[in-house]
Amino acid sequence: MHTDLPSIRCVGYRQMWSYLEGEISYDEMVYRGVCATRQLAKRQITWLRGWEGVHWLDSEKPEQARDEVLQVVGAIAG
């Protein structure tokens, strides 16, 4: 394997590769992985905000989110 592979560019893999190569410490790998994950999540949320008709679920209210999902699935199923 080498760093030019597309899979190595995925979140977490690049940081793990640097750790396995001895370039960074374990703690630095974890820190960079968390930062990269947050950056990706922010980009995804920004991208989704451009979509019309997206229904956002509140992760702080899992029961409400479950009920909303079941309602949508029920409507689709007929």
N, C-alpha and C positions, 0 to 999 in steps of 0.2 A: 504494500500500500504506500501511497505517497500523497503529499498535500495538494496535488493538483486534481485529485478526484472530487467530483461534485459532492459526494457524501461528506467529505471532510469539511466542506464549507457550511454544513448545517450547524444550527445552534447546539453548542455543547461538544461537538466533535472536535472543533478547532482548539478549544480550550483543553480538552482531554489529550489531544495530540501533543500540544505544547508541554503538558505535564509529563507525558510518557517519554518525551524527548529530553526531559530534564531541564527545560528552558524556564519553567516556573514551578513554584511550590504547589502542594496540594491545596492549601488555603487560597492561593492566588487563582488556581484553576476554578475552584468553587465560586469565588468572588466574580471572576470574569464570566463564568457560565450564567450566574444569576443576572448580571448586568446585561448580557447579550439576550437573555430570555425576556427581560423587561423591555428592552429596546424593540424586540420583535413584536411583543404584545402591543406596544404603543403604535407601531406601524400598522398592525392588523386592525386595531380599533379605528385608527384614522381612515383606513381604506374602507372599512365597513360603514362608517358614518356617511360615506358618499352614496350608499345604496338607499333606494327608496323602499319603504315598506318593511324595513328591518324592525323586529320587535325585540327589545332588550329585556333580559331577565335580570332580576336583582339577586346577585349571589349571596347577599346578606339575608335573604328571605327564601331559603330553599323550599319550604312547603308551598309558598305562593308560586315559585317558579315551577315546581312540579305540577301544580294545579293548572297553570297556564299552558304547559306543554301538553298535558292530558286533554285539555279543551281543544287545542289546535289539532292534535292527533285524532280526537273524536270527530271533529268537523271534517277532516280529510277522509276519514274512514266512512263517513256518511252515517 
